[in-house]
Amino acid sequence: MTLKQTVDSFILEQRLKGNTDKTILGYTSILTRFTDWLAGKGVSLISELTLFQVQSYQLYIDSKPAERGGNEKLTKRSVQTYMRHIKAFLTYCHSEEFIVIPLHKKIKLPKAERPTIEILTDDEISTILSTFTKSETGLRNRALICLLLDCGLRLSEATGIETENINFEKGYMKVLGKGRKERIIPVGLKVRRLMLAYVNKRRAADAPEDDKYFFLNKYRKPVSDGCIGTLMGRLKKRTGIARLHAHLFRHTFATNFLVNGLGDVYELSRILGHSEMKVTEMYLQLASYYTIIEKRRKLSYLDMQK
């Protein structure tokens, strides 16, 4: 089989598994780059692929500039992502007997640095919320940002919320997470009030069919990730918070959840929709940092000296 045929077969398998369009796009993009590179080396059949070529490609992407231009190399985390996708592809090829040698078992993922996350402070959150107007769009954006802060949703989960899945009276909603797994999460009273204020203003101009998705753009279509990306860019300029991005609200929620004793790490894992507890456990370390900072702010050795 040709490399293109095996990639097409792999992508079809991912679709049959029910993976999201975003996941499919990620696999397609990375595997296309991989097979294009192999074609440049004269490899066109999956049976011709060797471990040396896979390892050579890993060295290549480890030294190549990032796609966004400039002289900066891909981060180790990006190289990890590339090779993890390729490893999944090679695992599939071996299971389907497209290749005899289990190349996927020979791939060594690079160790990636995990930068310490600086969550949003209370003052920064107040600054962000002060930028929103009382227009329909302003109410939508305020409600969306507060929902991310109060519930720790992924961006795609928030933009895909359906109105019928929100229980305003009992304070919870159903969201569709990674792997198309549904979960139920609690929603605070303040956020529910903001969401109701937004939807009531929106419904004054909506047709009945516009009510399926909760957060809508001006064309009465569900807001997209790109739309929120534009919002993040504007908020950076208005607030001066350069590190601001949508996932930072999720980090802020998770850390504050533990710092303020709102529950344990197991409960946090369920709310965040993590499939592995070790992913959630990184917030234990992050929460400990902020707990220590708060204690030291109130009690410093030198500050106690006369």
C-alpha positions as YAML, in Angstrom:
chain: A
units: angstrom
residues:
- id: 1
  name: MET
  ca: [0.00, 0.00, 0.00]
- id: 2
  name: THR
  ca: [1.11, 3.56, -0.60]
- id: 3
  name: LEU
  ca: [1.68, 5.91, 2.32]
- id: 4
  name: LYS
  ca: [-1.31, 7.98, 1.23]
- id: 5
  name: GLN
  ca: [-3.56, 4.92, 1.22]
- id: 6
  name: THR
  ca: [-2.47, 3.91, 4.70]
- id: 7
  name: VAL
  ca: [-3.00, 7.44, 6.03]
- id: 8
  name: ASP
  ca: [-6.48, 7.53, 4.43]
- id: 9
  name: SER
  ca: [-7.26, 4.17, 6.04]
- id: 10
  name: PHE
  ca: [-6.04, 5.42, 9.43]
- id: 11
  name: ILE
  ca: [-8.11, 8.61, 9.21]
- id: 12
  name: LEU
  ca: [-11.19, 6.56, 8.29]
- id: 13
  name: GLU
  ca: [-10.57, 4.42, 11.38]
- id: 14
  name: GLN
  ca: [-10.43, 7.56, 13.54]
- id: 15
  name: ARG
  ca: [-13.73, 8.78, 12.12]
- id: 16
  name: LEU
  ca: [-15.35, 5.40, 12.80]
- id: 17
  name: LYS
  ca: [-14.12, 5.67, 16.40]
- id: 18
  name: GLY
  ca: [-16.08, 8.91, 16.70]
- id: 19
  name: ASN
  ca: [-13.11, 11.24, 17.16]
- id: 20
  name: THR
  ca: [-13.86, 14.94, 16.79]
- id: 21
  name: ASP
  ca: [-13.17, 16.98, 13.66]
- id: 22
  name: LYS
  ca: [-10.42, 18.82, 15.56]
- id: 23
  name: THR
  ca: [-8.68, 15.52, 16.39]
- id: 24
  name: ILE
  ca: [-9.02, 14.32, 12.80]
- id: 25
  name: LEU
  ca: [-7.58, 17.59, 11.52]
- id: 26
  name: GLY
  ca: [-4.60, 17.24, 13.85]
- id: 27
  name: TYR
  ca: [-3.83, 13.72, 12.64]
- id: 28
  name: THR
  ca: [-4.28, 14.71, 8.99]
- id: 29
  name: SER
  ca: [-2.03, 17.75, 9.25]
- id: 30
  name: ILE
  ca: [0.84, 15.99, 11.03]
- id: 31
  name: LEU
  ca: [0.72, 12.79, 8.95]
- id: 32
  name: THR
  ca: [0.60, 14.80, 5.72]
- id: 33
  name: ARG
  ca: [3.78, 16.62, 6.75]
- id: 34
  name: PHE
  ca: [5.37, 13.27, 7.66]
- id: 35
  name: THR
  ca: [4.49, 11.54, 4.39]
- id: 36
  name: ASP
  ca: [5.50, 14.59, 2.31]
- id: 37
  name: TRP
  ca: [8.91, 14.48, 3.99]
- id: 38
  name: LEU
  ca: [9.18, 10.75, 3.28]
- id: 39
  name: ALA
  ca: [8.23, 11.32, -0.36]
- id: 40
  name: GLY
  ca: [11.12, 13.76, -0.60]
- id: 41
  name: LYS
  ca: [13.36, 10.91, 0.55]
- id: 42
  name: GLY
  ca: [12.01, 8.59, -2.12]
- id: 43
  name: VAL
  ca: [9.67, 6.60, 0.16]
- id: 44
  name: SER
  ca: [6.21, 6.04, -1.28]
- id: 45
  name: LEU
  ca: [5.13, 2.64, 0.09]
- id: 46
  name: ILE
  ca: [4.40, 1.84, 3.73]
- id: 47
  name: SER
  ca: [6.43, -1.36, 3.39]
- id: 48
  name: GLU
  ca: [9.52, 0.73, 2.61]
- id: 49
  name: LEU
  ca: [9.36, 2.63, 5.88]
- id: 50
  name: THR
  ca: [12.23, 1.95, 8.32]
- id: 51
  name: LEU
  ca: [13.00, 2.90, 11.90]
- id: 52
  name: PHE
  ca: [15.97, 4.96, 10.67]
- id: 53
  name: GLN
  ca: [13.62, 7.13, 8.58]
- id: 54
  name: VAL
  ca: [11.22, 7.65, 11.49]
- id: 55
  name: GLN
  ca: [14.09, 8.61, 13.79]
- id: 56
  name: SER
  ca: [15.57, 10.89, 11.10]
- id: 57
  name: TYR
  ca: [12.23, 12.67, 10.81]
- id: 58
  name: GLN
  ca: [12.15, 13.18, 14.58]
- id: 59
  name: LEU
  ca: [15.60, 14.78, 14.43]
- id: 60
  name: TYR
  ca: [14.40, 16.92, 11.52]
- id: 61
  name: ILE
  ca: [11.37, 18.36, 13.31]
- id: 62
  name: ASP
  ca: [13.41, 18.78, 16.50]
- id: 63
  name: SER
  ca: [15.63, 21.25, 14.66]
- id: 64
  name: LYS
  ca: [13.22, 22.89, 12.20]
- id: 65
  name: PRO
  ca: [11.71, 26.37, 12.73]
- id: 66
  name: ALA
  ca: [8.16, 26.66, 14.02]
- id: 67
  name: GLU
  ca: [5.41, 26.96, 11.41]
- id: 68
  name: ARG
  ca: [4.56, 30.52, 12.45]
- id: 69
  name: GLY
  ca: [7.87, 31.79, 11.13]
- id: 70
  name: GLY
  ca: [10.91, 33.30, 12.71]
- id: 71
  name: ASN
  ca: [13.98, 31.47, 13.89]
- id: 72
  name: GLU
  ca: [12.46, 29.78, 16.93]
- id: 73
  name: LYS
  ca: [12.45, 25.99, 16.87]
- id: 74
  name: LEU
  ca: [9.45, 23.84, 17.65]
- id: 75
  name: THR
  ca: [9.05, 23.36, 21.37]
- id: 76
  name: LYS
  ca: [9.69, 19.94, 22.87]
- id: 77
  name: ARG
  ca: [5.97, 19.70, 23.59]
- id: 78
  name: SER
  ca: [5.23, 20.25, 19.89]
- id: 79
  name: VAL
  ca: [7.76, 17.57, 18.92]
- id: 80
  name: GLN
  ca: [6.08, 15.28, 21.43]
- id: 81
  name: THR
  ca: [2.72, 15.92, 19.78]
- id: 82
  name: TYR
  ca: [4.12, 15.20, 16.32]
- id: 83
  name: MET
  ca: [5.69, 11.93, 17.38]
- id: 84
  name: ARG
  ca: [2.72, 10.83, 19.46]
- id: 85
  name: HIS
  ca: [0.50, 11.18, 16.37]
- id: 86
  name: ILE
  ca: [3.01, 9.29, 14.23]
- id: 87
  name: LYS
  ca: [3.28, 6.58, 16.89]
- id: 88
  name: ALA
  ca: [-0.51, 6.12, 16.86]
- id: 89
  name: PHE
  ca: [-0.39, 5.84, 13.06]
- id: 90
  name: LEU
  ca: [2.39, 3.23, 13.14]
- id: 91
  name: THR
  ca: [0.57, 1.28, 15.85]
- id: 92
  name: TYR
  ca: [-2.45, 1.10, 13.54]
- id: 93
  name: CYS
  ca: [-0.28, 0.09, 10.55]
- id: 94
  name: HIS
  ca: [1.25, -2.77, 12.53]
- id: 95
  name: SER
  ca: [-2.10, -3.97, 13.88]
- id: 96
  name: GLU
  ca: [-3.47, -4.04, 10.32]
- id: 97
  name: GLU
  ca: [-0.29, -5.84, 9.14]
- id: 98
  name: PHE
  ca: [0.64, -3.05, 6.72]
- id: 99
  name: ILE
  ca: [4.09, -3.25, 8.29]
- id: 100
  name: VAL
  ca: [5.72, -6.30, 9.86]
- id: 101
  name: ILE
  ca: [8.12, -4.65, 12.30]
- id: 102
  name: PRO
  ca: [6.46, -2.88, 15.30]
- id: 103
  name: LEU
  ca: [8.14, 0.46, 14.65]
- id: 104
  name: HIS
  ca: [5.85, 2.19, 17.14]
- id: 105
  name: LYS
  ca: [7.53, 0.34, 20.02]
- id: 106
  name: LYS
  ca: [10.88, 1.84, 19.07]
- id: 107
  name: ILE
  ca: [9.78, 5.48, 19.15]
- id: 108
  name: LYS
  ca: [11.09, 7.43, 22.13]
- id: 109
  name: LEU
  ca: [9.15, 10.57, 22.90]
- id: 110
  name: PRO
  ca: [11.32, 13.52, 23.93]
- id: 111
  name: LYS
  ca: [11.06, 14.85, 27.46]
- id: 112
  name: ALA
  ca: [9.24, 18.15, 27.39]
- id: 113
  name: GLU
  ca: [9.57, 20.99, 29.83]
- id: 114
  name: ARG
  ca: [6.41, 21.86, 31.74]
- id: 115
  name: PRO
  ca: [6.40, 25.62, 32.39]
- id: 116
  name: THR
  ca: [4.87, 26.80, 35.65]
- id: 117
  name: ILE
  ca: [1.48, 28.34, 34.95]
- id: 118
  name: GLU
  ca: [0.81, 31.83, 36.26]
- id: 119
  name: ILE
  ca: [-2.93, 31.87, 36.82]
- id: 120
  name: LEU
  ca: [-5.05, 35.01, 36.70]
- id: 121
  name: THR
  ca: [-5.18, 37.10, 39.86]
- id: 122
  name: ASP
  ca: [-8.41, 38.50, 41.32]
- id: 123
  name: ASP
  ca: [-7.41, 41.99, 40.15]
- id: 124
  name: GLU
  ca: [-6.74, 40.74, 36.62]
- id: 125
  name: ILE
  ca: [-10.12, 39.00, 36.52]
- id: 126
  name: SER
  ca: [-11.82, 42.23, 37.63]
- id: 127
  name: THR
  ca: [-9.96, 44.13, 34.91]
- id: 128
  name: ILE
  ca: [-11.08, 41.64, 32.26]
- id: 129
  name: LEU
  ca: [-14.73, 41.75, 33.34]
- id: 130
  name: SER
  ca: [-14.72, 45.56, 33.41]
- id: 131
  name: THR
  ca: [-14.12, 45.64, 29.64]
- id: 132
  name: PHE
  ca: [-17.53, 44.21, 28.73]
- id: 133
  name: THR
  ca: [-20.51, 46.41, 27.86]
- id: 134
  name: LYS
  ca: [-24.20, 45.72, 28.51]
- id: 135
  name: SER
  ca: [-24.90, 45.07, 24.82]
- id: 136
  name: GLU
  ca: [-25.93, 41.59, 23.69]
- id: 137
  name: THR
  ca: [-22.37, 40.82, 22.59]
- id: 138
  name: GLY
  ca: [-20.96, 42.25, 25.81]
- id: 139
  name: LEU
  ca: [-23.33, 40.15, 27.91]
- id: 140
  name: ARG
  ca: [-22.45, 37.06, 25.87]
- id: 141
  name: ASN
  ca: [-18.72, 37.58, 26.32]
- id: 142
  name: ARG
  ca: [-19.02, 38.28, 30.04]
- id: 143
  name: ALA
  ca: [-21.19, 35.17, 30.54]
- id: 144
  name: LEU
  ca: [-18.78, 33.03, 28.49]
- id: 145
  name: ILE
  ca: [-15.65, 34.20, 30.36]
- id: 146
  name: CYS
  ca: [-17.35, 33.76, 33.74]
- id: 147
  name: LEU
  ca: [-18.49, 30.28, 32.73]
- id: 148
  name: LEU
  ca: [-14.88, 29.33, 31.88]
- id: 149
  name: LEU
  ca: [-13.74, 30.72, 35.24]
- id: 150
  name: ASP
  ca: [-16.51, 29.10, 37.27]
- id: 151
  name: CYS
  ca: [-16.61, 25.65, 35.64]
- id: 152
  name: GLY
  ca: [-13.21, 25.10, 34.02]
- id: 153
  name: LEU
  ca: [-14.65, 24.18, 30.64]
- id: 154
  name: ARG
  ca: [-12.51, 23.62, 27.59]
- id: 155
  name: LEU
  ca: [-13.18, 26.21, 24.93]
- id: 156
  name: SER
  ca: [-14.82, 23.73, 22.55]
- id: 157
  name: GLU
  ca: [-17.09, 22.54, 25.36]
- id: 158
  name: ALA
  ca: [-18.27, 26.07, 26.14]
- id: 159
  name: THR
  ca: [-18.92, 27.05, 22.52]
- id: 160
  name: GLY
  ca: [-20.84, 23.80, 21.91]
- id: 161
  name: ILE
  ca: [-23.27, 24.12, 24.83]
- id: 162
  name: GLU
  ca: [-26.88, 23.47, 23.84]
- id: 163
  name: THR
  ca: [-29.59, 25.45, 25.60]
- id: 164
  name: GLU
  ca: [-31.65, 22.38, 26.48]
- id: 165
  name: ASN
  ca: [-28.70, 20.91, 28.40]
- id: 166
  name: ILE
  ca: [-28.63, 23.74, 30.96]
- id: 167
  name: ASN
  ca: [-30.66, 23.33, 34.15]
- id: 168
  name: PHE
  ca: [-30.83, 26.88, 35.52]
- id: 169
  name: GLU
  ca: [-33.02, 25.91, 38.47]
- id: 170
  name: LYS
  ca: [-30.84, 23.10, 39.83]
- id: 171
  name: GLY
  ca: [-27.53, 24.64, 38.81]
- id: 172
  name: TYR
  ca: [-25.86, 22.22, 36.46]
- id: 173
  name: MET
  ca: [-25.32, 21.59, 32.76]
- id: 174
  name: LYS
  ca: [-24.38, 18.73, 30.47]
- id: 175
  name: VAL
  ca: [-21.34, 19.23, 28.22]
- id: 176
  name: LEU
  ca: [-19.72, 17.18, 25.47]
- id: 177
  name: GLY
  ca: [-16.02, 16.73, 26.16]
- id: 178
  name: LYS
  ca: [-13.03, 15.04, 24.54]
- id: 179
  name: GLY
  ca: [-13.73, 11.73, 22.90]
- id: 180
  name: ARG
  ca: [-17.38, 12.78, 22.67]
- id: 181
  name: LYS
  ca: [-17.84, 11.91, 26.35]
- id: 182
  name: GLU
  ca: [-20.68, 13.66, 28.13]
- id: 183
  name: ARG
  ca: [-20.44, 14.83, 31.72]
- id: 184
  name: ILE
  ca: [-22.51, 16.91, 34.12]
- id: 185
  name: ILE
  ca: [-20.91, 19.89, 35.85]
- id: 186
  name: PRO
  ca: [-22.17, 22.33, 38.52]
- id: 187
  name: VAL
  ca: [-22.74, 25.99, 37.61]
- id: 188
  name: GLY
  ca: [-22.70, 28.77, 40.22]
- id: 189
  name: LEU
  ca: [-25.58, 31.15, 40.87]
- id: 190
  name: LYS
  ca: [-23.77, 34.29, 39.65]
- id: 191
  name: VAL
  ca: [-22.88, 32.66, 36.34]
- id: 192
  name: ARG
  ca: [-26.42, 31.39, 35.86]
- id: 193
  name: ARG
  ca: [-27.73, 34.93, 36.39]
- id: 194
  name: LEU
  ca: [-25.29, 36.26, 33.77]
- id: 195
  name: MET
  ca: [-26.28, 33.53, 31.33]
- id: 196
  name: LEU
  ca: [-29.97, 34.27, 31.84]
- id: 197
  name: ALA
  ca: [-29.38, 38.00, 31.34]
- id: 198
  name: TYR
  ca: [-27.64, 37.25, 28.04]
- id: 199
  name: VAL
  ca: [-30.17, 34.74, 26.73]
- id: 200
  name: ASN
  ca: [-33.15, 36.91, 27.66]
- id: 201
  name: LYS
  ca: [-31.69, 39.85, 25.74]
- id: 202
  name: ARG
  ca: [-30.85, 37.62, 22.79]
- id: 203
  name: ARG
  ca: [-34.26, 35.97, 22.66]
- id: 204
  name: ALA
  ca: [-35.94, 39.35, 22.17]
- id: 205
  name: ALA
  ca: [-34.59, 39.32, 18.61]
- id: 206
  name: ASP
  ca: [-34.28, 35.57, 17.96]
- id: 207
  name: ALA
  ca: [-36.44, 33.28, 15.92]
- id: 208
  name: PRO
  ca: [-37.40, 30.05, 17.76]
- id: 209
  name: GLU
  ca: [-34.95, 27.97, 15.70]
- id: 210
  name: ASP
  ca: [-32.04, 30.11, 16.92]
- id: 211
  name: ASP
  ca: [-32.30, 28.69, 20.42]
- id: 212
  name: LYS
  ca: [-30.50, 25.33, 20.01]
- id: 213
  name: TYR
  ca: [-26.98, 26.55, 20.84]
- id: 214
  name: PHE
  ca: [-26.53, 28.87, 23.77]
- id: 215
  name: PHE
  ca: [-23.67, 31.15, 22.70]
- id: 216
  name: LEU
  ca: [-24.33, 32.67, 19.27]
- id: 217
  name: ASN
  ca: [-22.55, 35.10, 16.96]
- id: 218
  name: LYS
  ca: [-24.25, 38.00, 15.16]
- id: 219
  name: TYR
  ca: [-25.32, 35.63, 12.37]
- id: 220
  name: ARG
  ca: [-27.15, 33.44, 14.92]
- id: 221
  name: LYS
  ca: [-24.68, 30.60, 14.49]
- id: 222
  name: PRO
  ca: [-22.73, 28.95, 17.33]
- id: 223
  name: VAL
  ca: [-19.64, 30.97, 18.26]
- id: 224
  name: SER
  ca: [-16.47, 29.38, 16.92]
- id: 225
  name: ASP
  ca: [-13.04, 28.86, 18.47]
- id: 226
  name: GLY
  ca: [-11.79, 31.49, 16.03]
- id: 227
  name: CYS
  ca: [-14.33, 33.98, 17.34]
- id: 228
  name: ILE
  ca: [-13.11, 33.41, 20.89]
- id: 229
  name: GLY
  ca: [-9.52, 33.66, 19.69]
- id: 230
  name: THR
  ca: [-10.34, 37.13, 18.33]
- id: 231
  name: LEU
  ca: [-11.94, 38.03, 21.66]
- id: 232
  name: MET
  ca: [-8.78, 36.93, 23.52]
- id: 233
  name: GLY
  ca: [-6.68, 39.14, 21.25]
- id: 234
  name: ARG
  ca: [-8.86, 42.16, 22.00]
- id: 235
  name: LEU
  ca: [-8.81, 41.46, 25.73]
- id: 236
  name: LYS
  ca: [-5.00, 41.31, 25.68]
- id: 237
  name: LYS
  ca: [-4.89, 44.80, 24.17]
- id: 238
  name: ARG
  ca: [-7.54, 46.25, 26.45]
- id: 239
  name: THR
  ca: [-6.19, 44.79, 29.69]
- id: 240
  name: GLY
  ca: [-2.45, 44.56, 29.02]
- id: 241
  name: ILE
  ca: [-2.43, 40.92, 30.19]
- id: 242
  name: ALA
  ca: [-0.06, 39.52, 27.57]
- id: 243
  name: ARG
  ca: [-0.23, 35.89, 28.72]
- id: 244
  name: LEU
  ca: [-4.02, 35.75, 28.33]
- id: 245
  name: HIS
  ca: [-5.50, 32.83, 26.39]
- id: 246
  name: ALA
  ca: [-8.71, 30.81, 26.67]
- id: 247
  name: HIS
  ca: [-7.16, 27.81, 28.46]
- id: 248
  name: LEU
  ca: [-5.75, 30.07, 31.18]
- id: 249
  name: PHE
  ca: [-9.28, 30.43, 32.57]
- id: 250
  name: ARG
  ca: [-9.44, 26.63, 32.94]
- id: 251
  name: HIS
  ca: [-6.08, 26.61, 34.75]
- id: 252
  name: THR
  ca: [-7.28, 29.43, 37.00]
- id: 253
  name: PHE
  ca: [-10.48, 27.58, 37.89]
- id: 254
  name: ALA
  ca: [-8.70, 24.31, 38.68]
- id: 255
  name: THR
  ca: [-6.04, 25.93, 40.86]
- id: 256
  name: ASN
  ca: [-8.51, 28.07, 42.79]
- id: 257
  name: PHE
  ca: [-10.77, 25.03, 43.26]
- id: 258
  name: LEU
  ca: [-8.02, 23.33, 45.27]
- id: 259
  name: VAL
  ca: [-6.58, 26.45, 46.95]
- id: 260
  name: ASN
  ca: [-10.01, 27.42, 48.30]
- id: 261
  name: GLY
  ca: [-10.90, 23.88, 49.40]
- id: 262
  name: LEU
  ca: [-13.94, 23.58, 47.12]
- id: 263
  name: GLY
  ca: [-13.28, 19.86, 46.71]
- id: 264
  name: ASP
  ca: [-10.57, 17.24, 46.34]
- id: 265
  name: VAL
  ca: [-8.50, 16.32, 43.30]
- id: 266
  name: TYR
  ca: [-10.84, 13.44, 42.43]
- id: 267
  name: GLU
  ca: [-13.85, 15.76, 42.27]
- id: 268
  name: LEU
  ca: [-11.80, 18.23, 40.23]
- id: 269
  name: SER
  ca: [-10.88, 15.48, 37.79]
- id: 270
  name: ARG
  ca: [-14.56, 14.67, 37.23]
- id: 271
  name: ILE
  ca: [-15.44, 18.32, 36.67]
- id: 272
  name: LEU
  ca: [-12.56, 18.88, 34.23]
- id: 273
  name: GLY
  ca: [-13.33, 15.69, 32.34]
- id: 274
  name: HIS
  ca: [-9.82, 14.21, 32.59]
- id: 275
  name: SER
  ca: [-9.53, 10.57, 31.60]
- id: 276
  name: GLU
  ca: [-6.37, 10.13, 33.72]
- id: 277
  name: MET
  ca: [-5.91, 11.33, 37.28]
- id: 278
  name: LYS
  ca: [-2.24, 12.18, 36.69]
- id: 279
  name: VAL
  ca: [-3.32, 15.01, 34.38]
- id: 280
  name: THR
  ca: [-5.35, 16.57, 37.19]
- id: 281
  name: GLU
  ca: [-2.60, 16.05, 39.76]
- id: 282
  name: MET
  ca: [-0.46, 18.78, 38.19]
- id: 283
  name: TYR
  ca: [-2.89, 21.25, 39.78]
- id: 284
  name: LEU
  ca: [-1.98, 19.92, 43.23]
- id: 285
  name: GLN
  ca: [1.56, 21.23, 42.77]
- id: 286
  name: LEU
  ca: [0.32, 24.47, 41.24]
- id: 287
  name: ALA
  ca: [-2.14, 25.00, 44.10]
- id: 288
  name: SER
  ca: [0.63, 24.38, 46.65]
- id: 289
  name: TYR
  ca: [2.70, 27.17, 45.08]
- id: 290
  name: TYR
  ca: [-0.11, 29.70, 45.49]
- id: 291
  name: THR
  ca: [-0.91, 28.51, 49.01]
- id: 292
  name: ILE
  ca: [2.73, 29.06, 50.01]
- id: 293
  name: ILE
  ca: [2.76, 32.49, 48.35]
- id: 294
  name: GLU
  ca: [-0.35, 33.53, 50.25]
- id: 295
  name: LYS
  ca: [1.14, 32.37, 53.57]
- id: 296
  name: ARG
  ca: [4.41, 34.15, 52.91]
- id: 297
  name: ARG
  ca: [2.58, 37.31, 51.96]
- id: 298
  name: LYS
  ca: [1.04, 37.37, 55.42]
- id: 299
  name: LEU
  ca: [4.07, 36.06, 57.30]
- id: 300
  name: SER
  ca: [7.60, 36.87, 56.12]
- id: 301
  name: TYR
  ca: [10.65, 36.28, 58.33]
- id: 302
  name: LEU
  ca: [12.24, 39.64, 57.54]
- id: 303
  name: ASP
  ca: [8.93, 41.47, 57.87]
- id: 304
  name: MET
  ca: [8.71, 40.16, 61.43]
- id: 305
  name: GLN
  ca: [12.03, 41.71, 62.38]
- id: 306
  name: LYS
  ca: [12.01, 45.09, 64.10]
...
